[in-house]
Amino acid sequence: MDANSLGQLGCLGGAAGKSYGQACAQTVSAGSGAREVIKCKAAIAWEANKPLCIEEVEVAPPKAHEVRIQIIATALCHSDAHILHPKFTKALFPVILGHEGAGIVESVGPGVTNCKPGDKVIPLYMPQCKKCKFCLSPLTNFCAKLSPSKSPLVQQELMEDKTSRFTCKGKPVYHFMGISTFSQYTVVSDTNLAKIDDDANLERVCLLGCGFSTGYGAAINTAKVTPGSTCAIFGLGGVGLSALIGCKVAGASRIIAVDINSEKFAKAKALGATDCLNPRDLQKPVQEVIIEMTGGGVDFALDCAGGSEAMRAALDCTTIGWGSCTLIGVAIGDKGLTISPVEIIMGRTINGTSFGGFKGRDSIPKLVTDYKNKKFNLDALVTHTLPFDRINEAFDLMHQGKRGSCHRFHPLTALALFTPAAGASPNHSAPSAGVIKCKAAVAWEAGKPLSIEEVEVAPPKAHEVRIKIIATAVCHTDAYTLSGADPEGSFPVILGHEGAGIVESVGVGVTKLKAGDTVIPLYIPQCGECKFCLNPKTNLCQKIRVTQGKGLMPDGTSRFTCKGKKILHYMGTSTFSEYTVVADISVAKIDPLAPLDKVCLLGCGISTGYGAAVNTAKVEPGSTCAVFGLGGVGLAVIMGCKVAGASRIIGVDINKDKFARAKEFGACECISPQDFSKPIQEVLVEMTDGGVDYSFECIGNVKVMRAALEACHKGWGVSVVVGVAAAGEEIATRPFQLVTGRTWKGTAFGGWKSVESVPKLVSEYMSKKIKVDEFVTHNLSFDEINKAFELLHAGKRKGEDIETSMMRIIEQLPPEHPPLGIEPRTRACALTRNRTVTS
């Protein structure tokens, strides 16, 4: 068993080439179907960090719904070595290890209907009762027979009646993962075995009991690798090679294999790898090399090595927008993985897999058939065949890196500024190609109040649009940058990114907009040309990301000056100015009848929360949801869950004043963590019989992000990070939470492709499909903008969450000054000027 593939302990009976059946025939006191104790050989682990001992054991007959199997072949997996590791403190001894095996049914207990003596079978550590909610759900391969809070490595150590079928020297011996294949005979539950074809080669298909199925399924089922995609595989042991095979079968066009042992590369390429990298041969981190090789990162990364360093590299090398990282391996003693929430808010997904997502009893027979039909190659994964008496040599080969399984199985989330500028001439109500002087709220430095200043707004250059802002809102993101906590924050700057207005003039090359159009500026552009825009999986256009992040227009300059100094733009929009200039790919043209003092809120908060539910989580009818943080974004999430048909929506907040409003938006019940003596995730798990289907963190607190993930249902729960945490904050959880079927993902602007989606959201509001008016709580004049921030921080906005609040500044325009391109309809239609809204 070399470092390139899965090792196999085949024909474990005797050194002279006897099969298991031949060897065991010498020790069995009765033939097939016997109901007596069988004496046979087994490899017993008496204690940690010691070699296994070949002993004679007694194997009791099967009880009700149990099956006794004659093991014909088994394989050694790293999970077996985990139990012997001195740092693994949860193991029980003495124990018979082994969980990758194949054999023949010797006898069955009362009530067994799915197999009979003589059938060929593969015992399964992952049961499938076909009755529990997990087995009945297509979203997971977990079974209720397994505890959601424990690793399968330390479960099923006894049969269901809490006794063992093994004894040695008068002492009971524990089972391992419900199957114990390091014994010539074993007893398993009838829910823990798959009947397979009579002509199956047991010395090969035994590998389907764990390693191959886990890696192959990680690509096929969990990651769902797509044709033409680019993949990276970290760790080229048996599971890594199996994942590589899965990527190739799925149609990946480029597969990058990563391992610190270059001797594995030849076999990896033979199985489908297009590129191989040894991190020790590189001058920079391997993830940076992969990003450069692929022009931004891979579509799918699978970590089959274990350990936080490999997991970190796997996640980092995925592309923003839609990159998916699947965790398969976990190293013993590893402290776990910490992630910046921004990494998943930018569109990456991190998930985990257990047994490759296969429902064992249903799927293993199909995999055996696929192997027989040569859909994939198991033979290439076998490198050594050893007799049973040399099992410790197999462990030695594994530890020396001379076998293939790198698998660490450890299954272990209005500033309405339409005032003619001071000193400006009346012709500013018409398109202008010159500099405009107007009011703006300038942030000169971090931690200081905004200053109302006269600024100069230069005319738009090529592919730019100058907009007269009619209404805007104050979002917590503005406050976050103003506080100085934003690592990209630079000063002096004009903040604001939730606005609506009228196009005043356009630059050369602008074809989709004209002066007089009613628009919403967008902090996430949509160029329609980059690979992100062309991919339906993401809304994260990267066309102007670099310059926008620096507070500049696409040409690297600013359109704002004040007192002779350059003023930076903010998020590409800068709506805290009576006029602003934005890229033409950052503007959505909307219905001219839309009330701008309301729809300005669709520029960020409402769209983010609503889209988190309907786009990112894809909440399903009849599902159960939990929303953490009942501010503006949290309320929008509740609205989205309700629109999607969720049957139960639970609001979570420490401020009970918010509960009534949350219920108006669709929450069925609301709870405060301060009312319970246990963690809120445990409360939710108890309330919902295992956890919610979807959870949403709308606060920006990394501890709450963890609670939201852990409140999700094992097997299929999805947790979406919506709130943005402070700079340097990282999220953390046990990888076990992900490996057991939960998915942790994030959202930016609710996943909406901005230019094409915001007009539709405006239409939905005007047709009363979604709420917007109800989010408004305060109207303030432009000069009171600092008061808006004070209200934001004080949480005085009728129970709104200070982390996700929205404000706008409003004041009626006189009838003689209608907005550009809009005829006076009523004073209300004339929209607003110099006002702020809080929501």
Buried (B, 14 or more C-beta within 10 A) or exposed (E): BBBBBBBBBBBBBBEEEBBBBEBBEEEBEEEEEBEEBBBBBBBBBBEBEEBBBBBEBBBBBBBEBBBBBBBBBBBBBBBBBBBBBEEBEEBBBBBBBBBBBBBBBBBBBEEBEBBEBEBBBBBBBBBBBEEBBBBEBEBBBBBBBBEBBBBBBBBBBBBBEEEBBBBBEEEEBBBBBBBBBBBBBBBBBBBBBBBBEEEBBBBBBBBBBBBBBBBBBBBBBBBEBBEEBBBBBBBBBBBBBBBBBBBBBBEBBBBBBBBBBEBBBEBBBEBBBBBBBBBEEEEEBBBBBBBEBBEBBBBBBBBBBBBBBBBBBBBBBBBBBBBBBBBBBBBBEBEEBBBBBBBBBBBBBBBBBBBBBBBBBEBBBEBBEBBBEEEBEBEBBBBBBBBBBBBBBBBBBBEEBBBBBBBBBBBBBBBBBBBBBEEBEEEBBEBBEEEBBBBBBBBBEBEEBBBBBBBBBBBBBEBBBBBBBBBBBBBBBBBBBBBBBBEEBBBBBBBBBBBBBBBBBBBEEBEEBBBBBBBBBBBBBBBBEBBBBEBEBBBBBBBBBEBBEBBBBBEEEBBBBBEEEEBBBBBBBBBBBBBBBBBBBBBBBBEBEBBBBBBBBBBBBBBBBBBBBBBBBEBBEEBBBBBBBBBBBBBBBBBBBBBBEBBBBBBBBEBBEBBEBBBEBBBBEBBBBEEEEEBBBBBBBEBBEBBBBBBBBBBBBBBBBBBBBBBBBBBBBBBBBBBBBBBEBBBEBBBBBBBBBBBBBBBBBBBBBBBEBBBEBBBBBBEEEBBBEBBBBBBBBBEBBBBBBEBBEEBBBBBBBBBBBBBBBBBBBEEEBBBBBBEBEEEEBBBBBBBBBBB
